[in-house]
Amino acid sequence: MNFSSLPMLNAIGCLFLAGVVFTQWAKESRDADAATQLRSELAAAQDSAKTEKRHSDTLERDIAVLKQSFEATRLAAAKAQKSSAATVMESQLATATEQVETWKNSLADRDSRIRELENDLIATRRRLDEAIVRIKQAEVR
């Protein structure tokens, strides 16, 4: 090899190395931009995830409140239904009590009439016995 071509070869090699360095630098720059872009997308995704988590927590609390409200409403409805049933039963009890009183009065009236009829029957029986005694005495005479 000739020494006079060496500087030319050296210059070409330097240009080649400069091209490789420039290409490497451009690639690193693109990679750094992509990494920055990915970091910002990651931060945005994390912010979005936090927001969605807060929203999810809020919805879960709302669901819990709705469940409690539903349970309270169900219990109130059951209580109202029991209260309504109790009112109906109290009304029926009052009616039954009135009927029992009516029956007691009717039984007392019936017993009173039975006693009167029994007394009448006893009196009639006495008169009949007296009449029989008189008839027997009249036959004997």
SELUMMAR-741291 format. One record per residue (C-alpha): residue number from 1; residue in one letter; z, x, y. Coordinates in Angstrom, 2 decimals. Each point is the difference from the previous one (the first is absolute). Example, Ala and Ser with C-alpha at 12.3 -4.5 7.8 and 13.67 -1.06 7.14 Angstrom:
<pts>
PT     i   aa         Z         X         Y
PT     1    A      7.80     12.30     -4.50
PT     2    S     -0.66      1.37      3.44
</pts>
This chain:
<pts>
PT     i   aa         Z         X         Y
PT     1    M      0.00      0.00      0.00
PT     2    N     -0.79      1.10      3.42
PT     3    F      2.72      0.48      2.61
PT     4    S     -2.08     -1.45      2.76
PT     5    S     -0.10     -3.39     -1.67
PT     6    L      3.74      0.00     -0.44
PT     7    P      0.81     -1.21      3.51
PT     8    M     -2.48     -2.81     -0.49
PT     9    L      1.52     -0.88     -3.33
PT    10    N      3.41      0.25      1.61
PT    11    A     -1.10     -2.35      2.79
PT    12    I     -1.43     -2.49     -2.53
PT    13    G      3.22      0.25     -2.02
PT    14    C      2.04     -0.60      3.16
PT    15    L     -2.15     -3.01      0.87
PT    16    F      0.35     -1.25     -3.55
PT    17    L      3.79      0.48      0.12
PT    18    A      0.11     -1.68      3.44
PT    19    G     -1.93     -2.95     -1.50
PT    20    V      2.43     -0.17     -2.92
PT    21    V      2.98      0.18      2.39
PT    22    F     -1.55     -2.66      2.28
PT    23    T     -0.74     -2.24     -3.02
PT    24    Q      3.54      0.51     -1.28
PT    25    W      1.40     -0.74      3.47
PT    26    A     -2.11     -3.19      0.32
PT    27    K      1.13     -1.13     -3.46
PT    28    E      3.66      0.70      0.89
PT    29    S     -0.44     -1.89      3.28
PT    30    R     -1.50     -3.02     -1.82
PT    31    D      2.81      0.17     -2.59
PT    32    A      2.61      0.19      2.78
PT    33    D     -1.59     -3.02      1.74
PT    34    A     -0.07     -1.90     -3.32
PT    35    A      3.63      0.95     -0.64
PT    36    T      0.95     -1.19      3.49
PT    37    Q     -1.90     -3.23     -0.60
PT    38    L      1.72     -0.45     -3.38
PT    39    R      3.42      0.68      1.55
PT    40    S     -0.62     -2.62      2.69
PT    41    E     -1.22     -2.47     -2.65
PT    42    L      3.10      0.79     -2.09
PT    43    A      2.26     -0.58      3.01
PT    44    A     -1.82     -3.28      0.75
PT    45    A      0.34     -1.07     -3.66
PT    46    Q      3.71      0.89      0.03
PT    47    D      0.49     -1.98      3.22
PT    48    S     -1.90     -2.90     -1.52
PT    49    A      2.11      0.24     -3.18
PT    50    K      3.21     -0.02      2.09
PT    51    T     -1.25     -3.02      1.94
PT    52    E     -0.93     -1.80     -3.21
PT    53    K      3.38      0.91     -1.52
PT    54    R      1.80     -1.48      3.03
PT    55    H     -2.23     -3.08     -0.26
PT    56    S      0.74     -0.23     -3.73
PT    57    D      3.74      0.31      0.63
PT    58    T     -0.20     -2.71      2.65
PT    59    L     -1.89     -2.28     -2.37
PT    60    E      2.53      0.65     -2.77
PT    61    R      2.85     -0.89      2.38
PT    62    D     -1.89     -3.13      1.04
PT    63    I     -0.46     -0.93     -3.67
PT    64    A      3.72      0.55     -0.64
PT    65    V      0.85     -2.20      3.01
PT    66    L     -2.43     -2.66     -1.22
PT    67    K      1.54      0.11     -3.47
PT    68    Q      3.47     -0.43      1.51
PT    69    S     -1.25     -2.80      2.20
PT    70    F     -1.68     -1.68     -2.97
PT    71    E      3.20      0.31     -2.06
PT    72    A      2.08     -1.41      2.86
PT    73    T     -2.46     -2.87      0.40
PT    74    R      0.04     -0.66     -3.75
PT    75    L      3.81     -0.01     -0.04
PT    76    A      0.12     -2.29      3.04
PT    77    A     -2.46     -2.37     -1.67
PT    78    A      2.05      0.02     -3.20
PT    79    K      3.16     -0.63      2.01
PT    80    A     -1.70     -2.83      1.89
PT    81    Q     -1.22     -1.46     -3.28
PT    82    K      3.51      0.24     -1.46
PT    83    S      1.40     -1.55      3.17
PT    84    S     -2.55     -2.80     -0.25
PT    85    A      0.86     -0.50     -3.67
PT    86    A      3.70     -0.01      0.90
PT    87    T     -0.63     -2.63      2.67
PT    88    V     -1.87     -2.16     -2.49
PT    89    M      2.78      0.46     -2.55
PT    90    E      2.64     -0.90      2.59
PT    91    S     -1.94     -3.14      0.85
PT    92    Q     -0.29     -0.88     -3.68
PT    93    L      3.72      0.68     -0.45
PT    94    A      0.84     -2.28      2.91
PT    95    T     -2.18     -2.74     -1.50
PT    96    A      1.59      0.49     -3.42
PT    97    T      3.48     -0.13      1.56
PT    98    E     -0.89     -3.27      1.72
PT    99    Q     -1.29     -1.40     -3.28
PT   100    V      3.20      1.07     -1.80
PT   101    E      2.06     -1.76      2.70
PT   102    T     -2.16     -3.11     -0.37
PT   103    W      0.45      0.13     -3.78
PT   104    K      3.76      0.50      0.37
PT   105    N      0.16     -3.05      2.26
PT   106    S     -2.15     -1.97     -2.41
PT   107    L      2.21      1.03     -2.92
PT   108    A      3.12     -0.93      1.95
PT   109    D     -1.53     -3.42      0.79
PT   110    R     -0.98     -0.43     -3.65
PT   111    D      3.47      1.00     -1.17
PT   112    S      1.53     -2.43      2.48
PT   113    R     -2.23     -2.81     -1.26
PT   114    I      0.82      0.94     -3.60
PT   115    R      3.73     -0.19      0.81
PT   116    E     -0.50     -3.39      1.68
PT   117    L     -2.00     -1.27     -2.96
PT   118    E      2.64      1.42     -2.37
PT   119    N      2.73     -1.77      1.95
PT   120    D     -2.06     -3.20     -0.03
PT   121    L     -0.56      0.47     -3.74
PT   122    I      3.75      0.53     -0.56
PT   123    A      0.79     -3.09      2.08
PT   124    T     -2.64     -1.99     -1.87
PT   125    R      1.37      1.29     -3.32
PT   126    R      3.52     -1.10      1.03
PT   127    R     -1.26     -3.43      0.94
PT   128    L     -1.90     -0.17     -3.27
PT   129    D      3.11      1.04     -1.93
PT   130    E      2.03     -2.61      1.88
PT   131    A     -2.64     -2.60     -0.69
PT   132    I      0.03      0.91     -3.70
PT   133    V      3.81     -0.23     -0.06
PT   134    R     -0.18     -3.43      1.68
PT   135    I     -2.67     -1.17     -2.43
PT   136    K      2.11      1.16     -2.95
PT   137    Q      3.05     -1.74      1.46
PT   138    A     -2.03     -3.15      0.54
PT   139    E     -1.24      0.08     -3.58
PT   140    V      3.51      0.44     -1.27
PT   141    R      1.19     -3.06      1.86
</pts>
